[in-house]
Amino acid sequence: MKVYKDMKRFQEVRGMPFVDVGTRVEITFKPDVERGVVKGYDGSMNLVILVDGHKHPDHYHPQWNIRYVTDDGSLIEEYGA
């Protein structure tokens, strides 16, 4: 599956200008939280995220149980289920 790294289209279509390649995220799978980094997006406008400690990225909906954070962990934006 193709991964797009130019995030401009994603930002415009999804209305999420704060998301870019390299943005840190926290994905909640209650009760667990996995942390990772945005690598791009796919043709369905879902994010391609490499979870810390994993070898391969996975695809995630950008507004489902996800927090966007700065490198120091400060909250940028948060979406629940």
C-alpha positions in Angstrom: 0.0 0.0 0.0 1.3 3.4 -0.9 2.3 5.8 1.9 2.1 9.5 1.2 4.6 11.7 3.0 3.6 15.1 1.8 1.0 15.9 4.5 -0.5 19.0 2.9 -3.5 17.2 1.3 -4.1 15.2 4.5 -4.1 18.3 6.6 -6.6 20.1 4.3 -9.0 17.1 3.8 -9.0 16.1 7.4 -8.8 19.6 8.8 -5.9 18.7 11.0 -3.1 21.2 10.2 -1.1 20.2 13.2 -0.4 16.6 11.9 2.8 16.1 10.0 5.4 13.4 9.4 7.3 13.1 12.7 4.3 14.1 14.9 4.3 12.0 18.1 1.1 10.2 19.0 -0.4 8.2 21.9 -3.0 5.5 20.8 -5.3 4.2 23.5 -6.3 0.5 23.5 -7.9 0.5 27.0 -6.3 0.0 29.3 -3.1 0.2 27.3 -1.5 3.2 25.6 1.0 2.8 22.7 3.2 5.6 21.6 4.5 6.2 18.1 5.3 8.6 15.3 3.4 9.6 12.2 5.2 8.3 9.0 2.6 9.5 6.5 -1.0 8.7 5.3 -2.6 6.1 3.0 -5.2 6.4 0.2 -8.0 6.3 2.7 -6.6 9.3 4.5 -5.7 7.2 7.5 -2.4 7.8 9.3 0.5 5.4 8.9 2.1 5.2 12.3 5.2 3.4 13.5 4.5 2.4 17.1 7.6 2.5 19.4 9.3 -0.9 19.4 7.6 -2.2 16.3 9.4 -3.0 13.1 6.6 -2.1 10.7 4.0 0.8 10.7 0.3 0.2 10.9 -2.7 2.3 9.7 -4.9 4.2 12.2 -7.9 6.5 11.9 -6.6 10.0 12.8 -9.6 10.8 15.0 -10.1 7.5 16.9 -8.6 7.1 20.4 -5.5 9.1 19.6 -3.7 12.0 21.2 -1.2 14.2 19.3 1.6 15.3 21.5 4.8 17.3 21.4 8.2 15.6 21.8 8.1 16.4 25.6 4.5 14.9 25.9 2.5 18.1 26.0 -0.9 17.7 24.4 -1.6 19.2 21.0 -5.0 17.6 20.3 -7.0 14.6 21.5 -9.7 12.5 20.0 -11.8 9.7 21.7 -13.8 6.8 20.4 
